[in-house]
Amino acid sequence: MGMESFFINVIPSGIKQIKKENGFFYEGKSKILKEDVLKRIKEIYKVNNIQGNEYSIDEVVKLCIEVNEGFVVYFNFEGCFAWYKESLELIYSLIKLINEISSSVTIFHPLGLLCYLGTKIEFIENIEKLYEKKYYEFKKQFGELKFKVMPGKAFYKEYKRRKSLFYKIVTLFKGK
């Protein structure tokens, strides 16, 4: 995860997170099968497998599903600040869907624990508070951006393309 992105983890019921010196560890077993979750998500959203247990959702959010014997241990959602609010709304909808399957989830971030999903407005406000400084640094570095893009290399590639003289000329003529 770089300067352009944010993330949150979602832990299903049955899984306990334990903080140790060198990171977080998980124990227990959820009742959620990875394939069941993916099937439900694919009914509503465009899902592409990036590699292994990493997926792109609607070409905006990266979802990594950590599994043990086919059962979900945790979900990691990553979005890009260039499409911040919309990514948060999508992540909220995905967590809500997972919450319906799991009956209970814990939303977690190392900087602060969000124990409940709440309303969409509460969720977005909580995440925005968590990432306030990082988002400010992002805007300071890249300016006020608003375009649909995946986090990581895809963002930097698209940012570079949009900064090129060719792109600026093409968009200038498209507008006329």
Secondary structure, DSSP 4 states (H G I P E B T S, - for coil): --TTEEEEEEEETTEEEEEETTEEEEEE--S-BHHHHHHHHHHHS-EEEEETTEEEETTTEEEEEEEETTEEEEEEEEEEGGGHHHHHHHHHHHHHHHHHHHS-EEEEETTEEE-----HHHHHHHHHHHTHHHHHHHHHHH-S------STHHHHHHHHHHHSHHHHHHHHHHT-
